[in-house]
Amino acid sequence: MRIAIDGPAGSGKSTVARRVAAELGLRYMDSGAMYRSVGLLWLASPARDPAALAQAAEIEPGERVLLDGRDVTAEIRTPHVSEAASRVAAKPEVRKALVAKQRELLADGDWVAEGRDMATVVAPEAPLKLYLDATPQERARRRAKELGADEATVLAELTLRDERDRSREHSPLRPAPGAVTLDTDGLDSDQVVERVLELARGPGKRGA
């Protein structure tokens, strides 16, 4: 089984994907962690080509994120790295390198994989494709609470990132054909997880 989940920052896709994977006994892939890892490498070596960094990096994007054997799970979640990740993700050569790595991982075993182009580009053949969404205000509230940051500042950053993700030429953020769109406004993670589990366990999965 493969479940591909896309959505903008703060839509809850990471929390939901992680919990659904645990509930179903599947492996979990955080594809955004791969871009964050490349962003972290680029911040450390800004003179290097991000695509070369992406190709050379050994990244394990699971519950704990390992970059060249080092645990960077917490380090890649800082706002500074988030901004760098958004910038490197806009480069088609970086996306090409990481998509190849993601497809290689997904070729072996059963997965719940989440990101921004998982169902549109990386695994469009996934039996269940989902797009989680919420208003910018709701997403900013969640992210600010998670980071302990100012909500207005987070909203401004999310708005900028949304525009960059949706307008980029290569792999823009959008629902995949056949994907089930779930509006998570007003829902807690338990409710969203239950809905996804119902879809995963039920007949007639879209995108099959």
Buried (B, 14 or more C-beta within 10 A) or exposed (E): BBBBBBBBBBBBBBBBBBBBBEBBEBBBBBBBBBBBBBBBBBBEEEEEEBBBBBBEBEBBBBEEBBBEEEEBBEBBBBEEBBBBBBBBBBBEBBBBBBBEBBEEBBEEEEBBBBBBBBBBBBBBEBBBBBBBBBBBEBBBBBBBEEBEBEBEEBBEBBEEBBEBBEEBEBBBBBBBEBBBEBBBEEBEBEEBBBBBBEBBEEEEBBBE
